[in-house]
Each structure stands twice: as C-alpha cells, then as structure tokens.
Amino acid sequence: MSSLSVPRSSIPCYEGLTLHLFPRYKTVMGRSSTTFSGKWHSGKTTVVRVPQILANRVIQYARELDTQANVARDPEAIYRTAAHVELNQPINVAAVPHRSPFRYPGGKTWLVPYVRSWLSSLRPRPQLLIEPFAGGGIVGLTAGIELLADHVILVEKDADVAAVWKVILSGQAEWLAQRIEEFSLTKANVLTVLRKAPRNPRERAFATIIRNRVQRGGIMAAGAGLVKNGENGRGLSSRWYPQTLAERIRTIAEMRERFSFVEGDGMEVIQSYAREKNAAFFVDPPYTVAARRLYSHWQVDQRTLFNLLRRVEGSVLLTYDSTVEISDLAVEFGFETQAVAMKNTHHARMTELLVGKDLTWLRLAQASPVSRARTAQVTLAFPQ
C-alpha cells in the first residue's frame, strides 16, 4: 500500500476514477485530515491509502485537478475550540481560518481555538477586546469577525505595521487590495518597492506587505534577507498569494466598524483601560528569547507588564515562550500557567505558555466530552 496526500475536494473524483479505470481492484481506503499547503493549491488535503500500483496514476490525476484550483484560498474549517485539541499536540493551523494579511513571526493562528473558548466563557460578552501588541492581529481579527467581543482595539508601535492597519481601517483598503492584485512579483520590482521611500501611508502599507511576504520567515526587522529557494523552489513567490491577501483585506474592511487602531505603546493603552470591568486583554508581547532578532520594537519590561496586568479589572490571557523567568513572574504576580504544544514557522515542535488570572475555562474545555476532531478517521470502502 502507498500513502498519498491529495486535495480533499478531489476524493469523489478518485472514487469514480478507481472504479472506472481499475474495476478489478477491490480497494479499501483509509482517510484522515492533514495539509500540504505548499504542494497543493486547493488547500486542505486528505491522506489516502491505495495499492502501490495505482499511486502514480492517482497522483498524476490529483495534480491535474489541482492546477485548475484557485491558488492559496483558505480552506473551510470546522469551528474548533479548546475542547477539540490536545494540549500536548500542536494544532494544525490549516484547520483554522487565516484572517490576517500578515505572515507574522510569532503569529498566533494556532491559538485561535483557545481564544474562542476563553472569550466565550466570559459573561457578559466583553465589550472590548484589547490587543496591545497586535502585530498580525489574528486574535483581534478573530474576535471581531466572529463577534466574540463587541469591539476590538488593536495597538501596534511599529510604524510600518501600523501603516497597514491604518490604511485597511480608514477606508483605503480597496486601493491596497487592488495594488496587491496588480503587482508583478519579480525580484527587480520587489527591490524597487523596498528601496523607494514611501510618499504616503498607502505606499508605506503596500511596501510593508511586500516586505513581510518576501523576507525570510516574514521577519521585517533590520537585517532580514529575502527568501531564496522558498517552498518547492518557488523563491520570492512562495508566500505571495495576491488574491487571498486582497480578499482578507477586503473582509476586514467590510467589518471595520468593529475595530479601532492605535499606533502607540501597548502598556499605555492597557493602563488606559485598566478599570474597564467588561474588557478583555489578549497580550502577546515580544518574547524574551527571540524578540531582538524578530522585531524592531522588542524591548518590554516583563515585570512591569505583569504588575500592570495584575491590577486590571478585566480578564487577561497572555502567551509567552516557556522560560523559567516567565514562570517565576507568573507565580510572583498570582497568575496561572498552562504549557501547550505548538509549531514554529520552521515546523519545529515547541512549548509555549498560556498565562492568565484564571484558567478555569481551559480546564473545563479539556474536561468536555467533545470528540477529538484531530484524531477522528473515516474508512471508505469502494463498491465492487
């Protein structure tokens, strides 16, 4: 038997293909979810076991179907919460909607199921979700789009990243979306954009998106180099999905009344809303280990941050790298912690810490009888 990964949308076609071309084979096919987004344009895939003699024919047919698909469109995803995941198993980010136009180092797409459970546990629903170190803003975007909070305040100090959010949320999103769709991604064009001083916020926002998508790991700090080989030898275009990026920008813009943006210091904004009882704070500060390499504004006084968050009236959820320093600060200031598994941009398995004043919502979610969708399998039998 041979295991193949094929576009999920093509599975019915394979059944027909197998029956039509190979009628003498009685085949039982095992099926489970995974993803190979760098290999298949059509998104989510299914692992299929077929007789080895058929493997090359099936893969050839799959690739023919895949070339007809729209490139890099986000797959439909089951609504997953913390009840659907194992703390010691990394979340498959392909099963979570990607809403941000950024490919952000340290991005929190993997955290979305946990955030859904956290915000849904709060009564009443938060009037405000404040993300004081927004970056790519995936948590704030998820909360706003899925109505997990009445309003979301995104805060970012980096002027380049801030330009993107200001353009999207100020009525200029269509210009940015069209500029992305029309741009011809060549090395010469990229260097022209990156070397040119932007004349206005729109040009700065566009240059930021380009830089984010063509520099290694999405790193925009000084010294980051351009992607060389990229995924499957696609070079600079490895992470350049103009239609998908434009669609994400337009989606955010359509709901921009749910969001506010502040260019400034996240700790000052936390202080401004410290007495808001019906506010929730998602805090994802530059991490203690890798921040200097990843971000332009990487210096944060972690002790001051913990002390500030201890005094706010609203609910708090932080994420951090799992270090002795952070664990000690959590204990000192009366926070609970929970280690969770995740994978970084290089697909290396790592452990991060969820930190909060009260993680009862997570314990209840993990005790829920909800079946574990990530380990479910379905067996399909071909008729003779």
DRENTISE-872958 format. One record per residue (C-alpha): residue number from 1; residue in three letters; z, x, y. Coordinates in Angstrom, 2 decimals. Layout:
<nodes>
NODE   k   r      zz      xx      yy
NODE NUM ALA       Z       X       Y
...
</nodes>
This chain:
<nodes>
NODE   k   r      zz      xx      yy
NODE   1 MET    0.00    0.00    0.00
NODE   2 SER   -0.61    1.07    3.57
NODE   3 SER    1.37    0.01    6.68
NODE   4 LEU   -0.70   -0.76    9.76
NODE   5 SER    0.15   -1.91   13.27
NODE   6 VAL   -2.31   -4.46   14.57
NODE   7 PRO   -2.46   -6.85   17.55
NODE   8 ARG   -0.37   -9.91   16.72
NODE   9 SER   -2.95  -12.28   18.17
NODE  10 SER   -5.42  -10.99   15.58
NODE  11 ILE   -3.37  -11.83   12.49
NODE  12 PRO   -5.10  -15.19   11.81
NODE  13 CYS   -8.40  -13.37   12.01
NODE  14 TYR   -7.22  -10.87    9.41
NODE  15 GLU   -6.34  -13.66    7.04
NODE  16 GLY   -9.84  -15.02    7.36
NODE  17 LEU  -11.34  -11.56    7.11
NODE  18 THR   -9.43  -10.71    3.97
NODE  19 LEU  -10.36  -13.92    2.24
NODE  20 HIS  -13.98  -13.72    3.27
NODE  21 LEU  -14.71  -10.05    2.57
NODE  22 PHE  -12.31   -9.37   -0.27
NODE  23 PRO  -11.98  -12.62   -2.27
NODE  24 ARG  -10.95  -10.84   -5.48
NODE  25 TYR   -7.75   -9.41   -3.89
NODE  26 LYS   -4.55  -11.38   -4.14
NODE  27 THR   -2.59   -9.89   -1.26
NODE  28 VAL    1.00  -10.38   -0.13
NODE  29 MET    1.54   -9.20    3.42
NODE  30 GLY    4.91   -8.24    4.92
NODE  31 ARG    5.17   -8.71    8.65
NODE  32 SER    7.58   -7.50   11.31
NODE  33 SER    7.51   -7.04   15.08
NODE  34 THR    7.06   -3.73   16.85
NODE  35 THR    4.98   -2.36   19.67
NODE  36 PHE    2.49    0.40   20.30
NODE  37 SER    1.56   -0.37   23.90
NODE  38 GLY   -0.14    2.96   24.34
NODE  39 LYS   -2.51    2.23   21.44
NODE  40 TRP   -3.23   -1.47   21.71
NODE  41 HIS   -4.39   -3.10   24.93
NODE  42 SER   -3.40   -6.55   23.76
NODE  43 GLY    0.34   -5.90   23.86
NODE  44 LYS    2.76   -6.93   21.12
NODE  45 THR    1.80   -5.93   17.59
NODE  46 THR    2.70   -6.75   14.01
NODE  47 VAL    3.24   -4.28   11.16
NODE  48 VAL    1.08   -5.35    8.23
NODE  49 ARG    1.09   -4.02    4.66
NODE  50 VAL   -2.27   -4.22    2.92
NODE  51 PRO   -3.85   -2.45   -0.08
NODE  52 GLN   -4.82    1.06    0.97
NODE  53 ILE   -8.45    0.46    0.05
NODE  54 LEU   -8.60   -2.14    2.84
NODE  55 ALA   -6.75   -0.16    5.52
NODE  56 ASN   -9.71    1.44    7.28
NODE  57 ARG  -11.67   -1.83    7.36
NODE  58 VAL   -8.73   -3.74    8.83
NODE  59 ILE   -8.01   -1.11   11.49
NODE  60 GLN  -11.69   -0.99   12.46
NODE  61 TYR  -11.74   -4.75   12.90
NODE  62 ALA   -8.46   -4.65   14.86
NODE  63 ARG   -9.85   -2.12   17.29
NODE  64 GLU  -12.97   -4.21   17.84
NODE  65 LEU  -10.77   -7.17   18.77
NODE  66 ASP   -8.53   -5.00   20.93
NODE  67 THR  -11.42   -3.77   23.08
NODE  68 GLN  -12.07   -7.39   24.03
NODE  69 ALA   -8.50   -7.93   25.28
NODE  70 ASN   -7.32   -7.63   28.88
NODE  71 VAL   -5.67   -4.27   29.42
NODE  72 ALA   -1.89   -3.97   29.54
NODE  73 ARG   -0.98   -7.60   30.03
NODE  74 ASP    2.71   -8.26   29.43
NODE  75 PRO    3.25   -9.93   26.06
NODE  76 GLU    5.03  -13.23   25.81
NODE  77 ALA    8.62  -12.57   24.87
NODE  78 ILE   11.36  -14.51   23.15
NODE  79 TYR   14.26  -15.16   25.52
NODE  80 ARG   16.76  -12.60   24.29
NODE  81 THR   20.38  -12.27   25.37
NODE  82 ALA   23.24  -10.03   24.31
NODE  83 ALA   23.68  -12.33   21.31
NODE  84 HIS   20.30  -11.22   19.96
NODE  85 VAL   20.88   -7.47   20.00
NODE  86 GLU   22.95   -4.88   18.15
NODE  87 LEU   24.99   -2.60   20.38
NODE  88 ASN   24.15    0.43   18.23
NODE  89 GLN   20.42   -0.27   18.10
NODE  90 PRO   18.11    0.34   21.10
NODE  91 ILE   16.45   -2.76   22.49
NODE  92 ASN   12.68   -2.90   22.10
NODE  93 VAL   11.63   -3.13   25.75
NODE  94 ALA    8.29   -4.62   24.69
NODE  95 ALA   10.28   -7.77   23.86
NODE  96 VAL   11.50   -8.06   27.46
NODE  97 PRO    9.36   -9.18   30.42
NODE  98 HIS    8.35   -6.26   32.65
NODE  99 ARG    8.60   -7.65   36.17
NODE 100 SER    8.78   -4.56   38.35
NODE 101 PRO    5.72   -2.78   39.79
NODE 102 PHE    7.59    0.50   39.33
NODE 103 ARG    7.78    2.76   36.34
NODE 104 TYR   11.21    3.97   37.29
NODE 105 PRO   13.13    6.89   35.79
NODE 106 GLY   16.36    5.37   34.56
NODE 107 GLY   14.86    1.87   34.73
NODE 108 LYS   16.89   -0.94   33.23
NODE 109 THR   14.32   -3.13   31.47
NODE 110 TRP   16.24   -2.55   28.25
NODE 111 LEU   19.36   -4.04   29.87
NODE 112 VAL   17.84   -7.46   30.63
NODE 113 PRO   19.29   -9.27   27.55
NODE 114 TYR   22.78   -8.08   28.53
NODE 115 VAL   22.31   -9.12   32.16
NODE 116 ARG   21.25  -12.60   31.11
NODE 117 SER   24.47  -13.06   29.14
NODE 118 TRP   26.62  -11.61   31.92
NODE 119 LEU   25.24  -13.77   34.73
NODE 120 SER   25.03  -16.90   32.56
NODE 121 SER   28.74  -16.54   31.73
NODE 122 LEU   29.78  -16.79   35.40
NODE 123 ARG   30.94  -20.18   36.67
NODE 124 PRO   29.75  -21.33   39.06
NODE 125 ARG   26.40  -19.58   39.05
NODE 126 PRO   26.54  -16.65   41.51
NODE 127 GLN   25.36  -17.48   44.98
NODE 128 LEU   24.41  -13.84   45.41
NODE 129 LEU   23.44  -11.01   43.10
NODE 130 ILE   23.64   -7.71   44.94
NODE 131 GLU   21.87   -4.65   43.55
NODE 132 PRO   22.97   -1.79   45.83
NODE 133 PHE   20.93    0.94   44.11
NODE 134 ALA   17.84   -1.12   43.40
NODE 135 GLY   15.15    1.44   42.58
NODE 136 GLY   12.66   -0.51   40.47
NODE 137 GLY   14.85   -3.59   40.83
NODE 138 ILE   14.33   -5.01   37.33
NODE 139 VAL   17.79   -6.62   37.17
NODE 140 GLY   17.49   -8.25   40.59
NODE 141 LEU   13.95   -9.41   39.85
NODE 142 THR   15.04  -10.93   36.54
NODE 143 ALA   17.97  -12.73   38.17
NODE 144 GLY   15.79  -14.13   40.95
NODE 145 ILE   12.80  -15.15   38.85
NODE 146 GLU   14.93  -16.66   36.06
NODE 147 LEU   17.32  -18.33   38.55
NODE 148 LEU   20.38  -16.55   37.18
NODE 149 ALA   21.63  -16.33   40.78
NODE 150 ASP   20.84  -18.39   43.86
NODE 151 HIS   19.74  -15.38   45.89
NODE 152 VAL   19.26  -11.66   45.27
NODE 153 ILE   19.84   -8.80   47.70
NODE 154 LEU   18.04   -5.57   46.79
NODE 155 VAL   19.22   -2.40   48.52
NODE 156 GLU   17.43    0.95   48.47
NODE 157 LYS   17.92    4.08   50.55
NODE 158 ASP   14.72    5.91   49.57
NODE 159 ALA   12.21    5.20   52.37
NODE 160 ASP    9.17    5.35   50.10
NODE 161 VAL   10.58    2.91   47.55
NODE 162 ALA   11.86    0.75   50.40
NODE 163 ALA    8.34    0.52   51.83
NODE 164 VAL    7.12   -1.14   48.63
NODE 165 TRP    9.85   -3.78   48.66
NODE 166 LYS    9.42   -4.47   52.38
NODE 167 VAL    5.67   -4.95   52.04
NODE 168 ILE    5.97   -7.24   49.00
NODE 169 LEU    8.71   -9.39   50.52
NODE 170 SER    7.32   -9.58   54.07
NODE 171 GLY    4.08  -11.44   53.42
NODE 172 GLN    1.84   -8.39   52.89
NODE 173 ALA    1.85   -8.42   49.10
NODE 174 GLU   -1.74   -9.61   48.77
NODE 175 TRP   -3.03   -6.60   50.70
NODE 176 LEU   -1.12   -4.28   48.36
NODE 177 ALA   -2.27   -6.13   45.24
NODE 178 GLN   -5.92   -6.00   46.28
NODE 179 ARG   -5.67   -2.33   47.27
NODE 180 ILE   -4.36   -1.53   43.78
NODE 181 GLU   -7.10   -3.56   42.07
NODE 182 GLU   -9.86   -1.91   44.12
NODE 183 PHE   -8.64    1.69   43.83
NODE 184 SER  -10.75    4.02   41.69
NODE 185 LEU   -8.25    6.24   39.90
NODE 186 THR   -9.65    9.75   39.86
NODE 187 LYS   -7.75   12.97   40.48
NODE 188 ALA   -9.65   13.55   43.72
NODE 189 ASN   -8.83   10.04   45.00
NODE 190 VAL   -5.20   10.37   43.96
NODE 191 LEU   -4.77   13.69   45.77
NODE 192 THR   -6.42   12.24   48.87
NODE 193 VAL   -3.89    9.41   48.96
NODE 194 LEU   -0.87   11.60   48.24
NODE 195 ARG   -1.77   14.27   50.80
NODE 196 LYS   -2.54   11.85   53.61
NODE 197 ALA    0.25   10.91   56.00
NODE 198 PRO    0.54    7.09   55.86
NODE 199 ARG   -0.20    5.36   59.15
NODE 200 ASN    1.87    2.22   58.45
NODE 201 PRO    4.27    0.72   55.87
NODE 202 ARG    1.40   -0.75   53.83
NODE 203 GLU   -0.22    2.63   53.30
NODE 204 ARG    3.15    4.15   52.50
NODE 205 ALA    3.82    1.45   49.93
NODE 206 PHE    0.44    1.99   48.28
NODE 207 ALA    0.91    5.77   48.16
NODE 208 THR    4.34    5.23   46.58
NODE 209 ILE    2.90    3.07   43.83
NODE 210 ILE    0.20    5.67   43.16
NODE 211 ARG    2.74    8.48   43.03
NODE 212 ASN    5.02    6.50   40.75
NODE 213 ARG    2.20    5.82   38.31
NODE 214 VAL    0.56    9.24   38.13
NODE 215 GLN    3.51   11.65   38.25
NODE 216 ARG    5.27   12.61   35.05
NODE 217 GLY    7.90   10.12   33.97
NODE 218 GLY    7.44    8.08   37.14
NODE 219 ILE    9.55   10.69   38.98
NODE 220 MET    8.95   10.64   42.73
NODE 221 ALA   11.40   13.34   43.78
NODE 222 ALA   10.04   16.53   45.30
NODE 223 GLY    8.59   18.92   42.73
NODE 224 ALA    7.41   16.32   40.20
NODE 225 GLY    3.96   17.11   38.82
NODE 226 LEU    1.01   14.92   37.92
NODE 227 VAL    0.54   13.58   34.41
NODE 228 LYS   -1.71   15.91   32.43
NODE 229 ASN   -2.62   14.63   28.98
NODE 230 GLY   -0.71   11.36   29.12
NODE 231 GLU   -0.71    8.84   26.30
NODE 232 ASN   -3.60    9.23   23.86
NODE 233 GLY   -5.24   11.73   26.15
NODE 234 ARG   -5.77    9.18   28.94
NODE 235 GLY   -4.44   11.57   31.57
NODE 236 LEU   -3.71   10.10   35.01
NODE 237 SER   -4.69    6.61   33.90
NODE 238 SER   -2.02    6.49   31.17
NODE 239 ARG    0.26    4.33   33.31
NODE 240 TRP   -2.32    2.85   35.66
NODE 241 TYR   -2.69   -0.88   34.94
NODE 242 PRO   -4.12   -2.29   38.16
NODE 243 GLN   -4.44   -5.93   37.07
NODE 244 THR   -0.93   -6.01   35.63
NODE 245 LEU    0.59   -4.33   38.69
NODE 246 ALA   -1.22   -6.71   41.03
NODE 247 GLU   -0.02   -9.72   39.03
NODE 248 ARG    3.59   -8.53   39.15
NODE 249 ILE    3.40   -8.02   42.90
NODE 250 ARG    1.91  -11.48   43.44
NODE 251 THR    4.55  -13.10   41.22
NODE 252 ILE    7.38  -11.54   43.21
NODE 253 ALA    5.72  -12.52   46.49
NODE 254 GLU    5.37  -16.14   45.39
NODE 255 MET    9.16  -16.26   45.00
NODE 256 ARG   10.08  -14.05   47.94
NODE 257 GLU   12.41  -16.67   49.43
NODE 258 ARG   14.78  -15.86   46.54
NODE 259 PHE   15.07  -12.23   47.62
NODE 260 SER   16.27  -10.20   50.58
NODE 261 PHE   15.80   -6.48   51.00
NODE 262 VAL   17.99   -3.98   52.83
NODE 263 GLU   16.92   -0.41   53.46
NODE 264 GLY   20.17    1.44   53.66
NODE 265 ASP   23.32    2.70   51.98
NODE 266 GLY   24.31    0.71   48.91
NODE 267 MET   28.02    1.38   49.29
NODE 268 GLU   28.00   -0.03   52.81
NODE 269 VAL   26.36   -3.21   51.53
NODE 270 ILE   28.96   -3.54   48.76
NODE 271 GLN   31.66   -3.27   51.41
NODE 272 SER   29.95   -5.99   53.48
NODE 273 TYR   30.17   -8.49   50.61
NODE 274 ALA   33.48   -7.36   49.11
NODE 275 ARG   35.22  -10.63   49.98
NODE 276 GLU   32.50  -12.91   48.57
NODE 277 LYS   34.09  -14.52   45.52
NODE 278 ASN   30.83  -16.04   44.32
NODE 279 ALA   28.87  -12.79   44.46
NODE 280 ALA   27.96  -10.58   41.52
NODE 281 PHE   27.29   -6.86   41.81
NODE 282 PHE   24.96   -5.02   39.47
NODE 283 VAL   25.50   -1.34   40.16
NODE 284 ASP   23.21    1.29   38.65
NODE 285 PRO   23.92    4.43   40.70
NODE 286 PRO   22.20    7.81   40.29
NODE 287 TYR   23.66    9.24   37.11
NODE 288 THR   25.97   12.20   37.06
NODE 289 VAL   23.80   14.42   34.83
NODE 290 ALA   20.11   13.99   35.69
NODE 291 ALA   20.18   12.48   39.19
NODE 292 ARG   19.34   15.66   41.10
NODE 293 ARG   16.04   16.02   39.23
NODE 294 LEU   15.04   12.35   39.35
NODE 295 TYR   15.85   11.02   42.81
NODE 296 SER   15.52   12.03   46.44
NODE 297 HIS   18.91   10.45   47.27
NODE 298 TRP   21.02   11.42   44.29
NODE 299 GLN   24.44   12.22   45.72
NODE 300 VAL   27.02    9.48   45.17
NODE 301 ASP   30.79    9.86   45.29
NODE 302 GLN   31.59    8.21   41.97
NODE 303 ARG   35.32    7.98   42.61
NODE 304 THR   34.78    6.25   45.96
NODE 305 LEU   32.33    3.85   44.29
NODE 306 PHE   34.80    2.89   41.55
NODE 307 ASN   37.58    2.44   44.08
NODE 308 LEU   35.33    0.21   46.21
NODE 309 LEU   34.22   -1.94   43.28
NODE 310 ARG   37.79   -2.37   42.06
NODE 311 ARG   38.55   -4.24   45.29
NODE 312 VAL   35.56   -6.61   45.47
NODE 313 GLU   36.24  -10.28   44.75
NODE 314 GLY   33.11  -10.92   42.70
NODE 315 SER   32.06   -9.96   39.19
NODE 316 VAL   30.88   -6.40   38.59
NODE 317 LEU   28.63   -4.76   35.99
NODE 318 LEU   27.83   -1.05   36.14
NODE 319 THR   25.68    1.16   33.95
NODE 320 TYR   26.24    4.88   33.53
NODE 321 ASP   25.45    7.80   31.31
NODE 322 SER   28.18    8.21   28.72
NODE 323 THR   30.27   11.10   30.03
NODE 324 VAL   33.95   11.99   29.97
NODE 325 GLU   34.03   11.86   33.78
NODE 326 ILE   32.84    8.24   33.92
NODE 327 SER   35.06    7.14   31.04
NODE 328 ASP   38.08    8.65   32.78
NODE 329 LEU   37.21    6.96   36.09
NODE 330 ALA   36.83    3.60   34.32
NODE 331 VAL   40.28    3.92   32.79
NODE 332 GLU   41.83    5.09   36.06
NODE 333 PHE   40.50    2.14   38.04
NODE 334 GLY   41.10   -0.52   35.38
NODE 335 PHE   37.54   -1.14   34.14
NODE 336 GLU   36.46   -1.91   30.58
NODE 337 THR   33.63    0.03   28.93
NODE 338 GLN   31.25   -0.51   26.06
NODE 339 ALA   28.81    2.04   24.67
NODE 340 VAL   25.32    0.70   23.96
NODE 341 ALA   22.25    2.36   22.50
NODE 342 MET   19.01    2.76   24.44
NODE 343 LYS   15.92    4.96   24.50
NODE 344 ASN   14.77    7.03   27.44
NODE 345 THR   11.19    7.43   28.69
NODE 346 HIS   10.60   10.09   26.03
NODE 347 HIS   11.74    7.63   23.31
NODE 348 ALA   14.80    9.74   22.58
NODE 349 ARG   17.77    7.68   21.48
NODE 350 MET   20.73    7.84   23.88
NODE 351 THR   24.03    6.12   24.58
NODE 352 GLU   24.86    4.50   27.91
NODE 353 LEU   28.00    2.79   29.12
NODE 354 LEU   28.35   -0.77   30.32
NODE 355 VAL   31.30   -0.87   32.71
NODE 356 GLY   32.94   -4.00   34.08
NODE 357 LYS   36.21   -5.51   35.16
NODE 358 ASP   35.96   -7.93   32.25
NODE 359 LEU   33.51   -7.60   29.34
NODE 360 THR   34.69  -10.72   27.51
NODE 361 TRP   31.18  -12.17   27.92
NODE 362 LEU   29.78   -9.30   25.84
NODE 363 ARG   32.35   -9.69   23.07
NODE 364 LEU   31.66  -13.42   22.89
NODE 365 ALA   27.93  -12.83   22.76
NODE 366 GLN   28.31  -10.33   19.94
NODE 367 ALA   30.52  -12.77   18.02
NODE 368 SER   27.91  -15.52   18.34
NODE 369 PRO   26.26  -16.78   15.13
NODE 370 VAL   22.82  -16.40   16.69
NODE 371 SER   20.50  -14.78   14.18
NODE 372 ARG   19.38  -11.24   14.94
NODE 373 ALA   15.78  -11.70   16.00
NODE 374 ARG   15.07   -7.98   15.90
NODE 375 THR   15.62   -7.75   12.15
NODE 376 ALA   14.01  -11.02   11.14
NODE 377 GLN   10.96  -10.78    8.91
NODE 378 VAL    8.45  -13.31    7.66
NODE 379 THR    6.48  -12.89    4.47
NODE 380 LEU    2.99  -14.37    4.37
NODE 381 ALA    1.12  -14.96    1.13
NODE 382 PHE   -2.67  -15.20    1.16
NODE 383 PRO   -4.04  -18.08   -0.91
NODE 384 GLN   -6.43  -17.13   -3.71
</nodes>
